[in-house]
């Protein structure tokens, strides 16, 4: 049974990763779930809203307040790393996301000085397909 009602996509910098995820979410699930775009900055949020997120907000407080209120949080692994994305992910943002009761689906992309052992170099579109087909779709079935 579908218990997922809201999916939060978190991104920063230019919002390209979040926009790619939201486009695929909309194609797959249409309006059966609410998609909330949370950007570390206004540009990222605008890109995700352009990709058809249902609603969006920007900045630390928006992420801290919203993270515990959604069913699923999606983003790159950097969203749970303090000071990631050239400092855009604040310690409060990372802590709010990591401690949220929401299921976290993290894509192993990072520009940080972090290596995720076992993660293979796979193009973003393939990672988004895997995220939706293998993890999110079964949660919504």
N, C-alpha and C positions, 0 to 999 in steps of 0.2 A: 504494500500500500504506500502511496506517495505521502510521506510526511515532510518533504522538503517544500517549503513555501517561499523562502527568500534565499537568493544567492547573492553574495557580495563579492565583487571583483575589485581588488585593490591594486593600484599601479601608481607609478610616479613618472618623473621626467616627462617624456612626450606622450605617454599613455598608449603607445603602440601595442604592447603586449596585451594590456587590458582590453583594448578595442578589438583585437583579433579574437580574444576569448569570447567577448560579448557577441560579436557577429555570429560566431558558431553556436553559442547558446541560443540566440534568437532563431537561427535556422532550425535547430534541433527541437527546441521546446516551445517555440512561438510565445504565447502569452500564458502558458500553464504555470510559470513561476515568475516571481518578481525579481528583477535584476537590479541591484543597487551598486552604482559605481562610486567608489571612494578613491579619490586621488590625493596623493601627498601634496599636490599643487593644482591650481585651477586649470592649467593646460591639459594635464592628464585627465582630469574629470571631464572637461569639454570634449576631448577625443572619445572618451567612453560613452558620453551622452549622445554624441554624433553616431556612434555605433548602435544606438537604440536601447541603452539602459533605461529602465523605467524611471529611475530618479538617481540623483547623485549629489555628492557634497565633497568639499575639499578641506584638507588640513587635519592637524592633530586631534582637535576636539571632535570633529566629525567621525574620525576613525575610532577614537576611544569610546564614544557614546554608542556607535552603531555596531561595532564588532560583537559585543555580547548579545545582540538582539536578532541576529540572522541565523539561518540553519547551516549554511555552507559558506566558507570563505575561500576564494580562489586567487592565486597570484603567484609570482615567482618566489623562490625560497628566500629572496632578499627581504620580503615583507616581515619576516620574523627576526631580522638582524638589525639591532640598533646601529644607527648611523650609516646604513646601507644607502644605495642610490645617491652617492655623493653627499650624504648627510640628510637627505630628504626624509628618510625613515627615522623618526626620533625614537629614543628609548621608550617613551610612553606608547607610541604607536605599536612598536614591536611587541611590547609586553601585553597590550590590549588584545592584539591578534593572537598571540601565542596562548594567552590564558582564557580566551573565549571558549565557551562550551561548544561552539560551532565546529563542524567537521572541517578541517583544513585540507585543501587539495593544492599542494605546492608544486610548481613546475621547476625542475632543476636548472634554471638559468640564473646566472649570477655574474656580475661584473666585479664582484668583490674578490678579495684575496682568499677565497674559500674554494676548496675542491670537495665535491660530493663523490666520495669513492663509490664506484659501481654505477654511477650515472653515465650514460653514454651520450656522446655528442649527436643529438637528433634535432633536425630543424623544428622551429616553433610550430608550424602547422601540424606536424606529426604528433608533437607533444600535446597539442590542444585536442586532436582527434582521440588520442589515448585517454586523456583526462575525461572527456565527455563519454566516449563509448565504453570504456572499461570501468570507470569509477562513478561518474555522475548518473548515467542512464540506469544502472542497476539500483541506485538509491531512489530513483523516481518511479521504478516499476512496482 
